[in-house]
Amino acid sequence: MTAAENLADIHSCARPDEVVVRHLELDLTLDFAAKIARGTCALTLDRKLASAPLWLDTQDLAIESVLTDAGASVPFKLGARDPILATSLRIDLPKGCTHVTLHYATRPNSAAMQWLDPAQTKGGKEPFLFTQGQAILTRSWIPLQDSPGVRATWRATIHAPAALRPLMSATTRGGDAKSGYTFAMDKPVPSYLIALACGDLAERQISKRCAVWAEAAMIESAAAELEDMERMVASCEAQFGSYRWGRYDVLVLPPSFPFGGMENPCLTFATPTILAGDKSLVSLIAHELAHSWSGNLVTNATWRDFWLNEGFTVYVENRIMESLYGIERANMETVLAMKGLAEELKQLPPADQILHVDLTNRNPDDGMTGVPYEKGAAFLRLLEQQFGRARFDAFLRTWFDQHAFQSVTTAEFEAWLQRELFAKDAIAAQQIDLAAWIHQPGLPVNAPTPQSQAFVDVDRLRAEVMQRQSADSIRSVQWNTQQWLRFLDGFDVNAKLLAEVDESHHFTQSGNCEIVCAWLQLAIAADYLPAMPRLEDFLLNVGRRKYVRPLYERLNHARDGNARAIAIYQLARPHYHAVTVRTLDEYFGWQPK
């Protein structure tokens, strides 16, 4: 029994200390007309307590039957619906039974599965499906123990319409449209990393182990933007140890995908909003790749420990960016991120500013703020600063090696840190208040933030533009994305001045979504009318939560903006993934009819 399996995960009905799933096998047929998947899920069990039933997590699944290998029916019972955990499934196992097969179907409202009509895709001819399981949504398309503390290997056979190509987050792929596409993950992974997509997909090889997948209509632009994938993998290997997953592919999804990326092993899911045309937003790919070490290889045991995934990953991401694109680029991205964290901390209650956040009676998504990401990364930068990069790199390598394919807690990391780093240099350790960083709110005063000379120049020009109320001094400026984001942050919300900037740099029609989102927030505040059609189009066609939430919030608080925000949301809501819908429904107090 692993330490994680002995934990009580408050976000799962599973009891892995009694019976734990070690392997699962899926055989599913995708019905795009009905928007359901139907088939079987066979589970291989480790019965630690011989008399105990098997407890699984489900959400909106139609469980038809549970059978033993011999075909005998096994009694099962679905529990009452819980607003967070959804529905438990109790299976009363026969004596000695270590394999059961569940016959089931998903429902069209499965929270993890987004079924897209052809009009919602780039190509416009074929439908599309993708799943998003993090944090606790995999239970809405697979009946399993949906806890990051439970790791299992898996195999799957997926039957889909002949014109469509399924893909999964697997170490091996095979099969064909006639017999079904087959996938296997031979390394134990937590449930939230089992992912499926299906659509009119094309592939472009980047290297022997890296490829880009996307709809055929965008494959060339996606491959060109992500041509540095192999260099990123090699950079991370050189710093933090071998890549242990075989392939590293990226699938660029339609724009309704709710996140920037999802680190599904062997197959990162990515939003098309990173395709800026100049590689300026590829830090997202560096981030998802970094999860192959921090998150996928060594995983948070519960969602309270989420910072062990994301703080480590932001730190490793920045090291990749520094290695490939230089220290100045890496520093600019860190400065922007820390500025964003400072602003977010002003809005968060103290309890949500803690790395080891308490999520009792809460959805784990509530803990996915900038705190586990940026405060966590700042803590690791401080460790590097105090102990030196060479020693800290060795520490991280050993952490990844010694905990590979395990789920770990914050307490385990603290004990490891004390033993493997602090105990070996008491003077450096004295500079770090571990309790303040991990268990207390706020950002400690010794949080390191690098300096950027490029931003000094940006700040000077921004001040000049605002003082003169004229954009003349920046008409010929050709900054990179990070410099423009710095310029727009805190820029004067003045419609006349925005018009001058827009005339010279065309931000309203920019293809860079980071810049567009920052620009549209200014346009809303300044009531800059020429940008309003782009705002509506953006909200109707992009479902990335990072962008749409602040835009709706800014619009909702603008003069006469509430009615317009609700009207746009009413049109856009059916096209958003359930993750984005939940966030915006809570914000608007939306009550679906």
Buried (B, 14 or more C-beta within 10 A) or exposed (E): EBBBBEBEBBBBBBBBBBBBBBBBBBBBBBBBEEBBBBBBBBBBBBBBEEEBBBBBBBBBBEBEEBBBEEEEEBEBEEBEEEEEBBBBBBBEBEEEBBBBBBBBBBBEEBBBBBBBBBEBBBBEEBBBBBBBBBBBBBBBBBBBBBBBBBBBBBBBBBBBBEEBBBBBBBBEBEBEBEEBBBBBBEBBBBBBBBBBBBBBBBBBEBBEBBBBBBBBBBBEBBBEBBBBBBBBBBBBBEBBBEBBBEBBBBBBBBBBBBBBBBBBBBBBBBBBBBBBEEBBBBBBBBBBBBBBBBBBBBBBBBBBBBBBBBBBBBBBBBBBBBBBBEEBBBBBBBBBBBBBBBEBBEEBEEEBBBBBBEBEEBBBBBBBBBBBBBBBBBBBBBBBBBBEEEBBBBBBBBBBBEBEBBBBBBEBBBEBBEEBBBEEEEEBBEEBEEEBBBEBBBBBEBBBBBEBEBBEBBBEBBEEBBEEEBBEEBEEBEBBBBBBBBBBBEBBBBBEBBBBBBEEBEBBEBEBBBBBBBBBBBBBBBBBEEBBEBBBEBBBEBBBBBBBBBBBBBBBEBEEBEEBBBEBBEEBBEBBBBBBBBBBBEBBEBEEE
